Amino acid sequence: MKYRSTRSEETVNETYALLHGLASDGGLYVPAKFPERTITYDMVADASYQDIAYTVLQHFFPTFSEAALREMINAAYSKANFSTVDIAPLHSVLERLSVLELFHGRTQAFKDMALSLFPYLLVAAKEAEGETDEVLILTATSGDTGKAALEGFKDVDGTHIQIFYPTDGVSPMQQEQMQKQEGDNVNVTAIRGNFDDAQQFLKRLFVDKDMAAKVAAKGVRFSSANSINIGRLAPQVVYYVAAYAELVNQGAIHRDEAFNVVVPTGNFGNILAAYYAKKMGVPIGKLICASNRNNVLTDFFKTGTYDMNRQFYTTISPSMDILESSNFERFLYYVSGEDYELTNTRMKELKATGKLSVSGEELSRVQRDFSGQFISDEETKAVIAQVYNSYGYLLDPHTAVAMGAYMKELQAHPEDGSRHTVIAATAHPFKFPTPICEALEIQPGGTPYESLEHISAVTGVAFPKELAALQEKELRFTHVIDKELMGKEILSFVDTFGK
Ligand SMILES: *Cc1c(COP(=O)(O)O)cnc(C)c1O
């Protein structure tokens, strides 16, 4: 399949797009011809998660043979990598409300859904492209991507991975997970500042020709595991298709009945995947984009203006503390009717002024599919308590933001109550002990592990084994640098290769 840039006529094949991540004009790759209406219920009715993955992904990566793609899928969505055979179980909360649990992978966040498969796709793409250089994955993370990418790439031949995470925002468990990462090809560095600082700086290094030349001289090329890569996006479409099949199988909806989806959103990757699933034929009605106090997207869906000129807040849902939502550019491209010139102009405007607007006509089209809601930290904790007390179900803060957004949407549009709604649950609650203790008024412990013991004792939720095992592991990566030194950090890491 051909992929094209959102900003120009640049068109490449899928293995090139996988390997390079970002188009050379700074745009993002999108399918040149989208596989519209290629999925029906009959195709996925009784299929396993792995079979559904193949049904979906063959459209995005037709270069790979069926056997090769299935082998990658089976290795990624294996018993070793996921704690449940369902991979992404759908938990029914109420007659018209389900939670799609995307946190049963190795790092207890939905990032595992794509990052378990992505390294296989990347290595296959590298081979197909005849690329003999070693690949250095550079990734900025607001917490969950870093750990999931590290687990995905650890000790994968021909690859190295450098993760940058901000000192402000990540939870103590997320930090432990990264600081104690194992593997011989990994480096993890904390950056003073917030996620946007780290992400913006890294984007600049990524396209810096001088940097590229310096590492090329050592037989190394950069690639990214950030959610802009098509190899991150496409695997996320799969669980929305699987959720649809499961809803019909459970009798929650008829095969032609629309259901709504609520997604706790940061970089707009997860919700864009739901939009792709809808374009492929899944009967998704409304897509509700849930935000925390960093509500730039909520405002966009209300007004048609995306305005980053605002204060950045650190919240208890750190993976959503983002003002520059990187996959939003892909969405803008679709909003414009796949007009790359207009998208390019708008992205330039956003860069120059921190702000962009779509037309009134485009906004009304957007509002037919999308709606945005946000809630505060206080509201998030209240939702965690309410859902736990009413249904005995423990939400992590990100999923609680989605639940709270759903409640607000219902207040604004009570008619939505008759539609089945799926909430995307993006992290295991045990990644965020502090807000959970506060929400449920549980006595915190002296360490995050002790807090989690208390939470487990009160709620009966079992300690995920990977998190429990962390406690015994050694701290490996504890250094903190200023963002200006990120380039230097990368070069010193490259110097260690082969040593
Ligand atoms: C990454 C992440 C999000 C945001 O997902 P996007 O695809 O960036 O919108 C939400 N919740 C959790 C727990 C995450 O790790």
The ligand as an SDF file (V2000), in Angstrom:
LIG
                    3D

 15 15  0  0  0  0  0  0  0  0999 V2000
   -0.9570    7.3680   25.8570 C   0  0  0  0  0  0  0  0  0  0  0  0
   -2.1000    7.3300   26.7940 C   0  0  0  0  0  0  0  0  0  0  0  0
   -3.2700    8.0540   26.5570 C   0  0  0  0  0  0  0  0  0  0  0  0
   -3.4150    8.9640   25.3570 C   0  0  0  0  0  0  0  0  0  0  0  0
   -3.4860    8.2480   24.1540 O   0  0  0  0  0  0  0  0  0  0  0  0
   -3.2600    8.9950   22.7700 P   0  0  0  0  0  0  0  0  0  0  0  0
   -3.2670    7.9270   21.7480 O   0  0  0  0  0  0  0  0  0  0  0  0
   -1.9410    9.6920   22.8800 O   0  0  0  0  0  0  0  0  0  0  0  0
   -4.3790    9.9580   22.6030 O   0  0  0  0  0  0  0  0  0  0  0  0
   -4.3180    7.9260   27.4510 C   0  0  0  0  0  0  0  0  0  0  0  0
   -4.2080    7.1550   28.5530 N   0  0  0  0  0  0  0  0  0  0  0  0
   -3.0910    6.4610   28.8260 C   0  0  0  0  0  0  0  0  0  0  0  0
   -3.0310    5.6540   30.0710 C   0  0  0  0  0  0  0  0  0  0  0  0
   -2.0050    6.5020   27.9520 C   0  0  0  0  0  0  0  0  0  0  0  0
   -0.8960    5.8060   28.2270 O   0  0  0  0  0  0  0  0  0  0  0  0
  1  2  1  0
  2  3  1  0
  2 14  2  0
  3  4  1  0
  3 10  2  0
  4  5  1  0
  5  6  1  0
  6  7  2  0
  6  8  1  0
  6  9  1  0
 10 11  1  0
 11 12  2  0
 12 13  1  0
 12 14  1  0
 14 15  1  0
M  END
$$$$
